[in-house]
Amino acid sequence: MNASLPPIEATVLVAAVEGLPARLRKKLDDAGPRFAGLAVGRDGERYTVAVDDATTVTLLAPGGVVRSAGDVTCTCLLAPNCLHRAGILSNAPVASPDEPAPAEDAPAAAEDTPAVSDGAAVASDGAAVAADEVRSSTVDGASPVEGGGGADELGVVQRAAVEQVWRAAVAVLGGGVGGSGTVARAALLRAAHEAQATKVYRAAAAARVVATLLQAARGGDAHYRLADLTEAMRELLYVAHALRTGASTELGTARRQYHVEGSLRLYGLCTTAVLAGTGHAGVVTYAADRQGRLWMIADVMPGDAKRAARGGDATIAMGETALTHRGLTRAGLVVTGATAAGSRQLGAGRSVRAVTASGAAWHEEPLAGLWAEPVAEQVHRAFAALAVPVTDRTAGADLLFLRVTVRGTDGDAVLAEHADGTPLTLRVAADHAALGYRENLRVLGRAEGLRMLMVARPDPGRPGTVLPLAVAPDDGEPWRVEGHADLAFDRLHASQLPRMELREEEPAPAAGPDPETAAEEVWRPAVHDPALQLLAAQVERTVNGGRVMLTFPTGRAPSTATRLRRARLETGAALLDHLVAAANDRPRNAFGRLADDDGTAFAQAWLATATYADAASRALAEASWLPAGPS
């Protein structure tokens, strides 16, 4: 991806790819990376890219977005059906679809405009995972491919759109990252466009997330993670399969519905950065009312980590208040005529009035009550929330409120202990230089023995691991900070922490630890299951390399399925066996050559395996937190 290019409508890329002759389509995936490093000139709304001395591609972006295929021209003789246009457009970011205007007979609360459409994350923090944008609602680990019957509730056009999404997703899974270039991505974007046009919003949003992550994967984006694409692919296949089989009729919505809440007295808690895989960025600020219920105010728009970093100082668009998001976390609001979505995301309609009021420290009510909830109950609540689609997740339901003591560091992680003795591993919520998470965690890790209050989110993929979002001194600790520190925006320094012996970063010792003292000195990590990790690796390996990755012989070593059975994970082993069999079950033509099938059986087998691996990993991670969990 070339960040210097303007965002384009998905239909612009689709038209450019479909206009290419077959011989040029085969060259497109090789041409795209060559064009990625070309310099982009800009003159107002006109962008120019010089491909060579005789060829220039020009893009017109009225309003900052290229909206029509006619806005992209090339000086070569083959234009408009030339490789230059398609190659340049394949490196441009794809803009999110415009939200439709509310109906004239909508209630007054519909005047509230959400920061992003339902396809983007507003309740997740800066863990740049597109998986958090549209998460599967499968909670109990049951196979999502057992639905039956036809999707009678969908119209004919909607069923056709769902089938188009399904076919495009199956093709991407079969080819993997390596075999899904611009042509496959364009097919996915076309399917997303058709789904959006027929009001199949959830499938459209899921398809856009996968398309965006595919572009990041093939473009060498430093922030791309295979786990994110795997989760997004699982969600896309689940949604499409559930709709096409009639197991679900949930189409999603293009616009959040807001209802009147009346008057609210809010006390600021903290603000977190948001980095979404669809190219959205910004902040989410949490506040509590007098009863201790959490509400959130989101400011998420198309942008990158720099927009998220600036978002903390943006003014809250609500009523007459001039508070910034960071300012609200240390103050309060009196809101009249408040409106909110079902997730307790506050709206900013014309009827909303808000004025600045006094806030409360974390050790004062009503905020102090958040830390009174037992950790076991918090963990159960948070993991239940993480299994719900992010757009339906109640504000703050996935947050943990912990009292921890720093015990040291382990590489890029900080080791800590909860007040009840539970060992914790603290990791960076979003590893981007524009945000302060990593540097702040490094400062905290050097202050061994430091006691603090923490707002964090559990990492469902790593037992006993949390992603700190904000910290404050425990009662009686003499920190030199104003109330608390939002780790994405505030920059901590050792001089702000209590006077204690700060541990210097020491090089690794030349020799190993003394065997007689190793049991006491070596940190005991949280539990993990090697067999489940092997299963998850097979699921991700398929997404990366495609169907062919499961057709290679395992050699003399025990297969993954055998190891799963040895670990008493018989269901996982059976699902993996079925997946491998589906990958190898390829029809042959009359001449004995391999013939393509529609990939449905393989996609269903992968979806069942991925759903099981995700549910089992989450269950293990949750169990590892509890006092009676595995040890």
N, C-alpha and C positions, 0 to 999 in steps of 0.2 A: 504494500500500500504506500502511496505517495501522499503524505499529509499536506503537501503544497497544492494539490489539486482540489477543486471545489467539490462538495458533495453532489452526487447525481441521483436522480430518480432511478429506481430499479428498472423501470421499463426502458430507459435509455440504453443501459448495458444489454438488456435482453434483445432489443432491436438491433444493436450493433453486431451481436454474436450471431443472431439468426440470419442476418443479411449476408454473412460471409459464405462464399462457396465452400464446398466440402473440403477441398484441398487446403484452404487457408485455415479452416477450423482446426485441422490437425496441427498447424504450426502455431496456434494462438498461445498455448501454454508455454512454449519456448520463447515467444516474442514478449509476453507480458513482463517477465523479470528483466529483459533487456531494456524495456522502456521505463522501468521503475525508477532508475537513477537519473533520468533526464531532468534538466533544469526546467522550472516552470516560471514563465514570466507573467506578470499581472499588471493590468491597466484598468482599474475600476472593476467592472464586472466581466472583463475579457481576460481569459487565461490563454497563454500560448505555449506550446511545447515544440521545440525544434528537433525533429527526429533525425534529420541530416541536413546537409546544405541546401537541398532542393525540396524538402518536405516539412511542412509545419501543420500541426493540429491545433485548432482554435476552439475553445469552449466558452460559451456565453452563459453566465450564471446570474440571471436577474433575481434579485432578492437573496443571492448567495447560494442558489441551488440550480443545477442544470436540470431542467424539467422536460425538455423535448429533444428528440433525436436530431431535429433540425438545428439545434443550438450547438452541435458539434460538427465541425467541418475539417476537411483535410485537403491539402493542395496537390495530392498525387492524382494520377490519371484514373485509378481504380475507385476513387471515392464516389459515393459514400460507403460502398461495400468493400472497404480496404482493411488490411491488417493493422494499419497505423491507428485508426480510430478505435477499433476494438481493443488493441493492446494498451492504449492510453487509458481508456475507460475501465479496463480490468483492474487498474491500480488506483482508481478513485474510490473514496469512501461512499457508501450507499446511504442516502438520506432516509430517515423514517417517514412513513406515509403521514400526510396531514390528517389531523383529527377532524371528523365531520362536525359540522355545527349542530348544536342541540335542537331538538324539535321545538316548534313554536309553542306547543302546548305542554312543554316540560315544566315541572315545578320550579319555583324560584331558586331552589338549591342547586338546580342544574346549571346556574350561571357560574358556579365555581369551576375553575379550570385546573385540572390536575397538572402537575409539573411535567409528566410524561404520560403516554398512553399505557394501557394495561400490559403492554408487551415489554415494558422496561421496569427495572427495579427501582422502587422508592423506599423499600423497607430494609434493604441490605446495606451493609457498610462498604468500606473500600476494598474488600477482598474481590479483586477484579475478576469475577467469575460470572460468566453469562449464565451459568447454571442457576444462579439465584434469580434470574429474570423471569423464567417460567419453569417452576419446579413441578414435578409430578405429584399428584395427590394420592398416589399409591403409598399407603402407610404400613400395611401389615405384611408386605413382601409377597403377597399372592401374585401369581402370574397374571399380567394384564392382557394376555392373549387368549383368554378362555371365554371371552364374550361371544355371543352368538346372535343370529338373527340379522336382519337388514336394518339399515338406518332409515326407518320409515318416517321418522319425524323430520328428516332433512328433505328439502326440495330437490328436484332433479338437478338443477344447476349447482346447488351446494354439494350434493353427492359427487358430482363430476369434479368439483374443485378439491374435495377431500381426496379423491382417487389420484388426482394430479400431484398433490402434496405427497401422498404415500409413495407413488412411483418415483418421484424425484428423490425422496429420502432414502428409499431402498437402493437406488442407484449409487448414491453417495456412500452408503454403508458398504456396499459391495466393492466399490473401488478404493475406499479408504482415502486418507489425505493425499497419498501419493498418486492415486488414480482419479481424483476429482479436481479437475482444473477449472478454468473459467467457464467452459461449456456446461459442466455439471452444476456449477454455482449459478449460472444464468438460468438453467432449468429450474433450480430451487427458488430463485427469486421470482421467476414467472409464476410458479405455483403459488408462492406467497401472495403475489399481486392478485391472482384470481381468487384466492381464498379471502383476502381482504375485501375485494369488490363484492363478494357474495355473502359477506358478514360472518364468515367463519374465522373470527378474529384470533382465537387462541392458537389455532394451527398456523395462521399467517405469522403471528409473532414468533412462534417456535421455529418456523422455517427461516425467518430473517436472522435469528440468533445463530443458527447453524451456518448460514451463508457467511455471516460476518466472521465467525471463528475460522471457517475454512480459508477465507482470505488472509486472516492473521497467520494461520499455520503455514500457508504456502508462501507468504511474503516475509517470513522470518521475523515476525513481531516478537520483541524481547519479552513481552508480557503474556504471550500465548502459553496456555497450559493444556496438555492433552486431556487431563481430567475434566476441564471445563467443556471441551468439545464432546467428550463421552457423555457427560450429564445432559448436555443440550440435545445430543442425538437421541438419548433415551427418552427425553421428554417429547421430542418431535414424533418419534415413532409411536409412543404411547397415545398421544392425543389423536394422531391420524388413525391408528388402528381402532381405538375406542369409538371414534365417530363412524368409521366405515363399517364396523360390525354391529353398531347399535348398542354397544355396551355403555355409551355415554352420548348425551345430546347437548353437552355443554359447549357452546360456541364461543364463549367469552364476550367481552364488550369492548367497544372502541372508546368509550368514555366512562369515567367513574361516575357513579350516582351518589350525590350528596344529599343528606337530610339535615333538618334543623336540629341543633343541640341546645339552643338557648344561650344562657350565660355561663361562662366558665372562668374560674380563677386558677391560673396556671403558674407553676413554679418551674423555671428552667432547670434541666438536668444535665444534658451534654449534647454535643453535635458531632456527627461523624461524616466522613467523606464517602462519596458514592462514585464508583467506577463501574460502568455497565458494559457488557460485551457488545451491545448494539451501538456503541459510540456516544452514549449519554454519560454525563458527569455532573456532579454537584454536591449538595449536602442534604442531610436529614437531621433535624433537631428534635430532640425529645423533651417533653415537659410533662409534669404531673399535676393533676388537679387536687383538690382538698381531700378526696377519698383515696389518693395514691394511684389512681388509674393513669396510665401513660397515654399521651397523644403525640402526634408527630407533625412537623411542618417540613415539607419537602420543597427543594429548589433544584430540580434535575432537568437539564436541557441537553441538546447535542453539544458535545465538547469532549475534551481530554482531561488528563490529570491536572493540567494547569488551571482549567476551569474549576475543578474540584478544590484545588488549593486556594483559589480566590473566593470560593463560595462561602467560606466561613465569615468573611467580612461583607457579604452582600446583605442589603437591608431586607427584612422580612416583609413580604407583600401582604400585609394584613392590617386593615384599618388605618388609624392615624399614627401608629407607632413608628419610630425611627430606629428601633433596635436592629442590630445585625444579628445573624444567627449566633455568633459567639457571644454577643452581648446578652441575648436572651438566656443563655445557659447560666448566667450570673445574675439574672434579674427575674422578673415575672411579667405576666400579662393579665389584664382584665378584659375579657372578650364578651361582647353582647351580640346576639344574633348569630352565634357561631354555627357553622355548618361543617359536617364531617362525613367521610365515607365510612362504610362498615368496618374498615380497618383502623378507624380513628385517625385517619389522615385529615387534618383540618383544611378547609377550603378558604378561598379569599374572594368571595363574591362581593357584589356592591353593597349588600345589606349588612356585611360584617363590620363591626366596630371593635377596635382594640386600642388600649392605652397601656403605657408602661406602668408596672407596679414593682414592689419590692420582691426579691427572691428569697430563697432559703438555701442554707448550706446543706451538704449531704448528710451531716449528722443531726440535722434538725428536721422536724416533721413539716410536710408530709413525706419528704424524701427518705428520711431515716427508716421508715417502714419497709422500704424496698430491700434493705439488707437484713431485715428480721426474718424473712422467709427461709426455712431450712434449705440447705443446698440440694438435698435429694429431691425436694419438690420443685426447686428451680430448674434442675437438670431435666426432670421429666417434662415440665412445661416447655422448656426451650427446645428439646428434641421433638416434641409433638408439633411445635410451631414450625420447625425447620422442614417438616414433611408436608407442609401446606404450601400451595402456590404463594409466592411472595406477595402478589397483589391482593390475596385474601388474608394475609397474616396480620393479626392484631398488633398494633403498635407496641413494641417493646416485649412481645411475648417470647421472642428468641434471645433475649438478653439475660445475662447472669450478673448478679450483684454480690461481689465476693469481698471478704476480708483476707488479705494474703500477706505473707512475709517472704521477702526475696531471699533465696538460698544460694544463688550463684548463676553461672552460665554454662551452657553446653553448646558450643559452636554458635549458631545464630539464634539459639533459643535461650530463654531465661527460665531457670528453675525456681519454683516457688512452692509455698505450702499454705493451704487454707487454714483458717482458725480451728477447724475441726480435725486437722491433721491430714487432710487429703492432699497428696502431692499433685502439683500442677505444672504444666509446661506452657510457657507464654511464647507465642510466635507473632510475627509481624502480620498485621491485618491487610496491608497493601504495600507491596515493596516498590515504591516509586519515589524518585528523588524529590519530586515536588511536594511530597507529603512527609510529615515528621515521624511516622510510625517507627521506622528502623532506628533512627538516631536516638529517639526517646527511649526505646526499649534497651538500647545499649547503655544509656546512662543509668537506667533503673537496675539493670543487671549487675552493675559494678557496686551497687550499694547493698551489700549483703547485710541481712538483718533488718532492712527497711520494712516497716509495716504500713500498709495503705489500703484504702477502699478502692474498688475497681469495678467498672462497668465493662463487660466483655461479652463475646459471643462464642459459644463452643464450636470447635472444629469437628464436624461429624465424621470426618475421615480419619481423625487421629485421636485415639482414646486419651482422656486426661489432658487434652490440649485446648487452650482458649486463645482468642484473638482480642487483646486488650484494646478498648476504644477510648477510655478516659480513666484517669486516676486522681485520687485526692488523699491527703494525709489522714490516717486513722486518728481518732480522737486523742488529742494530747501530743501528736507528733508535730514538731516545730518546722514545718515546711515554709519556704518563702515563695508561695504561689498564691494567686488570688482565687481562693476557693478550691478550684480543681484545675486539671490540665486536660484538654482535649488533645489526644496524642497525634491526631492528623494535622493539627494547626498550631498548637503551642509547642515551643521548643524548650525543653528542659535543659538545665545546666547543673553540674554537680554542686555549684554554690547554692542552689535553691533547696537542696536536700538537707536533712538534719546532719549535724556534725558526727560523722562516723568514719571509720577506716574504709575509704573507698578502695576496692580491689583494683589493682592495675591489670591491664590485659597482659597475661603472661604467655610466652611461647610454650608449645607442647614440650613436656619433659622427654629427655633422650631415652629413658628406660621406663618400663611399665610400672604400675603401682606395686607396692610390697604385698605379696600374697596374703600375709598375715593380717593386714589392715584393709585389704581391698573391699571386703564385705561391708566395712563401716564407712569407707570414704567414697566409694563409687556410687553415683546416683542410680537409683533403681527406676528405670523408665516405666511408664504406664503400660498396661498389658497390650498385646497385639496378637493377632492370629496369623502366622505365616501362610496357612492354607488359604485364608480369605484374601490375603494379599496376592497370592498366586492367581486366584480366580479373577480378582479385579484387574490384574495385569493382562490376563487373557482377553478380558472385555475391552480394555483400552488398546491392546495390541491389534485387535480386529478393526477398531475405528481408525487406527493409524495406517495399517497396511492393507486393510480390506479382507475380503473373503479368502483370498489365496493364502493368507497367513495361517489359517487353520488346516491347510491341506498338506503341510510339511510333516514328515514322520518325526516322532519324538525321539527316536534312537533307543539306546539301551536303558537310559535313565527312566525311572518311574514317571508316568504321565501325570499331568496336573490332576486329572480325575482320580487317579489312584491315590495321590496324596490327600485329596479331599476326603476320600473314603476312610483313609487311615485316621484322619482328624474327626471322623464321625459326622462329616457334612455330606450325608448321602444325597440329599436333595440337590445341593450344588453340583455334586459329581454327575448326577443323572442329567441335569440341565446342560452341563458342559459336554457330556457325551452326545446329547441330542444336537447341540450346536455344531460340533465337529462333524457329525453325520450329515447334517443339513448342508454344511459347507462343501462336503465332498460329493454330495448327491447331485451330480450334473447330468442332464440328459444328453444323449448322443444322437446324431443324425444317421441317415441310412449308410453313410460312409464311415461311421465309427468316430467321427470327429466330435469334439465337445460342442454342444449347442447351448445358447443362453436360455435360462429360464427367467421367470419374472422376479425371482429373488424373494418372493413373499415368505416361503417356508424358512429360509435362512434368516430373514429379518425378524420373524416372529420368535425363532429360537434364540437369537441374540437378545431381543427385548426381554424375554423371560429370564435369561441368565443375568443380564445387567440389572434387572429389577431385584432379583434375589441377592446379588452381590451388594447392591446399595443398601437394601433393607437389613441384611445380616451385619454389614459393617456399622450401620447406625445403631443397631441393637447392642452390638458389642461395645461401641464407644459409650453409649449411655450407661450400660451396665458397669463399665470400668470406673465410672464416677461414684457409684453408690457404695456405701460402707460394706454391704453384703455382696458386692460384685466380685468378679474374678480377681485373683491375686497372683 
